[in-house]
Amino acid sequence: ATPAAPLATLTGCAVVNTVVGGYDCTTSATGYANFKFVAPPVTGSHTVTAICTNPLCVSPQSATVNIITCAAGQKLHPIKGCMLDCPTGTYPNVSDTACVAETAPGCSVGHIDPLPIDMTDACTAALEADQPQAYRDQPSVCGAITSAMQQEKACLTEKMASYNITMQSTAEVRSIAYQAHFRDIWDKMEDLVKRTEHDTAMQVACANRRAELAAEKGCDHEGACVTNGVSDCYTKTSTRRSHCFNATPASATGAAKHTQGVAMDIKASDVRTLRTILGGFVPPKTVPEFLRMPSSVNSTVCPAAPQLHWGGDWLTNPDKVHFYLP
């Protein structure tokens, strides 16, 4: 049968005519097959399934490759997808709905990269609109954290409740595009502060850019939005997104736990209250010790050996609201 959509091809493997879209790829001594995936110039999803011909190999695997083609007036970002391709002297606004005039023409730090143009990434759209967690958890939006992480969350919720803390999760699954958005904001503020520190002329040229970055980041300085151990984040408004970064966001192309569904951030005040209570123990307890402690109730939700880790004890870039599975 002829497929309804154009098939991709593989170069470096022999065509198998008895199977539509089939190839015979010989693996080397390392177990890898060297081939190139060549996609047709149309948007679509391609599933590549590897099936062993050697009877000793019984572990078929599949992977999906999504192909994106952009319309006229758009350009393709390697992580965020199709975005507006604006004329010289203008740039896309953050929501990528219009090209706007450059607000800081003499600044050496660029504007914030826009989010995907059509926002077909429902998760990215929901995160930018600050939709409630229950909405984001829907399979058609961001999806929920993994089942193992859900169990760890339920356990932590129960244990904190035993100390009269009603735990509130503020961030769970995050799309790769939105993770890239976070890191872009952070990196550009770090860059801007360094470039303008001893350059008065650049400080003036970059004043508008700094205000744009600060409104998105949640504070007008480098590093975490914390001063003397206390959050100094702006209050969110319709014109000030204020993501309130407690630590350097992970790279979108790396092992960001939020994009894998194995992390959550909880309300900073909940963490502070917990640490105060733990500090009153004799001897005092740490958060990692608390995570390994059994529940004070006859728990039916906690795993036998809890595996949740805390980002607050990282030696570099500690993130006190971040809890994750390794």
C-alpha positions in Angstrom: 0.0 0.0 0.0 1.2 3.5 -0.7 1.4 5.7 2.4 -0.9 8.7 2.6 2.1 11.1 3.4 5.5 11.2 1.8 8.0 8.8 3.5 11.4 9.8 4.8 14.4 7.9 3.5 17.5 6.5 5.1 20.9 6.8 3.4 23.5 4.3 4.3 21.2 1.3 4.5 19.8 -1.1 1.8 16.2 -0.7 0.7 13.9 -3.6 1.5 11.3 -3.6 -1.2 9.0 -6.1 0.5 8.2 -3.6 3.3 7.0 0.0 2.6 9.6 2.3 4.0 11.8 -0.6 5.0 15.6 -0.7 5.2 18.2 -3.2 6.2 20.8 -1.5 8.3 23.9 -3.5 9.3 25.2 -2.7 12.8 28.9 -2.5 13.6 30.8 -4.3 16.3 29.6 -1.5 18.7 26.0 -2.3 18.0 25.3 0.9 16.1 24.2 1.4 12.5 25.5 4.4 10.6 22.8 6.0 8.6 21.2 9.4 7.8 17.5 10.2 8.2 16.3 12.3 5.3 12.9 13.9 5.8 10.5 15.1 3.0 9.9 18.9 2.8 6.5 18.7 4.5 5.3 18.9 8.0 4.6 15.6 9.6 5.5 12.9 12.1 7.7 10.0 11.2 8.1 6.9 13.3 11.3 4.9 13.0 11.2 1.3 14.3 14.2 -0.9 14.6 13.6 -4.6 14.5 16.4 -7.1 14.9 17.0 -9.8 12.3 19.4 -11.7 14.5 17.4 -14.1 16.7 19.6 -13.3 19.7 18.3 -9.7 19.6 14.8 -9.4 20.9 14.4 -5.7 21.8 12.7 -3.7 19.1 12.7 0.1 19.7 10.8 3.0 18.1 11.4 6.7 18.0 9.3 9.5 16.5 10.8 12.4 14.4 8.6 15.5 14.0 9.2 17.6 10.9 8.3 21.3 10.9 8.1 23.5 7.8 7.5 27.2 8.3 5.3 29.4 6.2 6.3 32.6 4.3 7.5 35.3 6.7 8.6 32.8 9.3 11.9 31.2 10.2 12.7 28.0 12.1 14.3 28.2 15.5 16.1 24.9 16.4 14.2 24.6 19.7 11.2 26.8 19.6 9.9 26.0 16.1 8.5 28.5 13.6 8.8 32.2 14.6 8.3 35.5 12.8 11.1 36.6 10.5 11.1 40.3 11.1 12.6 43.1 8.9 15.8 44.8 9.9 15.3 47.2 12.8 12.3 45.3 14.2 12.0 42.1 16.2 9.2 39.8 17.3 7.4 40.5 20.6 7.6 37.8 23.2 4.3 36.2 22.2 5.6 36.3 18.6 2.4 37.9 17.3 3.9 41.0 15.7 7.1 42.7 14.7 7.8 45.7 16.8 10.4 48.5 16.6 13.7 47.9 18.3 13.5 49.5 21.8 17.2 49.6 22.5 18.9 50.1 19.1 22.4 50.8 20.6 22.4 48.0 23.1 24.8 45.1 22.5 22.5 42.6 24.2 19.7 41.3 22.0 16.0 41.1 22.8 14.3 38.1 24.4 13.7 35.4 21.8 10.0 35.0 21.1 7.9 31.9 21.8 6.7 29.7 18.9 4.7 31.7 16.4 1.5 29.6 16.2 1.7 28.3 19.8 0.5 24.9 18.6 2.7 23.7 21.5 -0.2 23.7 24.0 2.2 23.3 26.9 4.2 26.4 26.0 0.9 28.4 25.5 -0.5 27.3 28.8 2.8 28.2 30.7 2.9 31.6 29.1 -0.7 32.2 30.0 0.0 31.1 33.6 -2.8 28.5 33.5 -3.5 26.6 36.7 -1.5 23.4 37.3 -4.6 21.2 36.9 -5.1 22.6 33.4 -1.4 22.0 32.5 -1.6 18.4 33.8 -4.0 17.4 31.0 -2.4 15.0 28.5 -3.3 17.3 25.6 -1.4 20.2 27.3 1.8 19.5 29.3 0.9 16.2 30.7 1.4 15.1 34.3 4.7 14.3 36.0 5.7 10.6 35.8 3.9 8.1 38.0 7.1 7.7 40.2 7.2 11.5 40.6 3.5 11.6 41.4 4.0 9.1 44.2 6.9 11.1 45.6 4.8 14.3 45.4 2.0 12.6 47.3 4.4 11.4 49.9 6.0 14.8 50.4 2.5 16.4 50.6 1.5 14.0 53.3 4.7 14.4 55.3 4.5 18.2 55.2 0.8 18.1 56.1 1.8 16.3 59.3 3.6 19.5 60.3 0.6 21.6 59.3 2.1 22.8 56.0 -0.2 22.7 53.1 2.3 22.1 50.3 1.7 24.0 47.1 3.4 23.0 43.8 4.2 26.0 41.6 5.8 24.3 38.6 6.0 20.7 37.3 6.2 19.7 33.6 7.7 22.3 31.3 8.1 22.2 27.5 11.5 22.4 26.0 10.6 25.7 24.3 9.6 27.2 27.6 12.7 25.9 29.3 14.7 27.6 26.5 12.7 30.8 27.1 13.7 30.7 30.8 17.4 30.2 30.0 17.3 33.0 27.4 16.0 35.5 29.9 18.6 34.5 32.5 21.6 34.4 30.1 20.7 37.8 28.6 20.4 39.5 32.0 23.7 38.0 33.1 25.3 39.3 29.9 23.8 42.7 30.1 24.9 43.3 33.7 28.5 42.4 32.8 28.5 44.5 29.7 27.1 47.7 31.3 28.9 47.5 34.7 31.7 49.9 33.7 30.2 51.4 30.6 28.0 54.4 31.2 27.1 54.8 27.5 26.0 51.2 27.3 24.0 51.5 30.5 21.9 54.3 28.8 21.6 52.4 25.5 20.5 49.2 27.3 18.1 50.8 29.8 15.0 49.7 27.9 16.4 46.2 27.3 17.2 45.8 31.0 13.7 46.8 31.9 12.3 44.2 29.5 14.5 41.5 30.9 13.8 42.4 34.5 10.1 42.3 33.9 10.3 38.8 32.6 13.0 37.5 35.1 11.4 39.1 38.2 14.3 41.2 39.4 16.7 43.8 38.1 20.1 42.2 38.9 22.2 39.2 38.0 21.9 35.9 39.8 18.9 34.6 41.6 16.1 36.9 42.6 17.2 36.8 46.2 18.7 39.5 48.4 20.2 38.5 51.8 18.5 35.2 51.7 15.0 36.7 51.0 13.2 36.7 47.7 13.1 40.2 46.0 10.9 39.2 43.1 8.5 41.6 41.5 4.8 41.1 41.9 3.2 39.7 38.7 1.1 42.1 36.6 -0.3 42.1 33.1 2.8 43.8 31.9 5.4 42.2 34.2 5.6 38.4 33.9 8.0 38.0 36.8 9.1 34.4 36.6 11.0 34.9 39.9 14.1 32.7 39.2 15.5 31.2 42.4 18.5 29.7 40.5 20.0 29.4 37.1 17.4 27.6 34.8 18.7 24.3 33.3 19.6 24.3 29.7 16.8 23.2 27.4 19.2 21.0 25.4 20.5 19.3 28.6 19.0 17.1 31.2 16.4 19.6 32.5 14.3 17.6 35.0 11.1 19.6 34.4 11.1 18.7 30.7 11.3 15.1 31.7 8.4 15.2 34.1 10.6 14.2 37.1 10.7 17.5 39.0 8.5 20.0 40.7 9.0 23.4 42.4 7.0 24.2 45.5 6.1 27.5 47.1 9.2 29.1 48.6 7.3 30.0 51.9 6.5 26.3 52.3 10.2 25.4 52.1 11.1 28.1 54.6 8.5 26.9 57.1 9.7 23.4 56.7 13.3 24.3 57.3 12.3 26.4 60.4 10.5 23.4 61.8 13.4 21.0 61.0 15.8 23.4 62.7 13.9 23.0 65.9 14.6 19.3 66.1 17.2 18.0 68.6 19.5 17.5 66.9 18.4 19.7 63.9 17.3 17.9 60.7 18.1 18.9 57.1 15.7 18.7 54.2 17.5 15.7 52.7 17.1 13.9 56.0 13.4 14.8 56.1 12.9 13.4 52.6 14.3 10.0 53.9 12.3 10.0 57.1 9.2 7.8 57.2 5.8 9.5 57.3 4.5 10.2 60.8 1.2 8.6 59.8 0.5 5.1 58.6 1.1 6.1 55.0 -0.3 4.3 52.0 1.2 6.7 49.5 4.9 6.9 50.4 7.3 4.5 48.6 9.2 2.0 50.8 12.4 3.9 49.9 11.7 7.5 48.9 14.0 8.7 46.2 13.1 12.4 46.0 16.1 14.8 46.0 16.4 18.5 46.9 18.0 21.2 44.8 18.7 23.3 47.8 21.8 21.4 48.8 23.6 21.7 45.5 27.1 23.0 46.0 26.7 25.4 43.0 23.5 27.2 42.0 21.3 25.8 44.9 17.6 25.9 44.1 15.7 25.7 47.4 12.2 25.2 45.8 13.3 22.4 43.5 12.6 18.7 44.2 13.4 16.0 41.7 14.1 12.4 40.9 17.7 11.6 39.9 
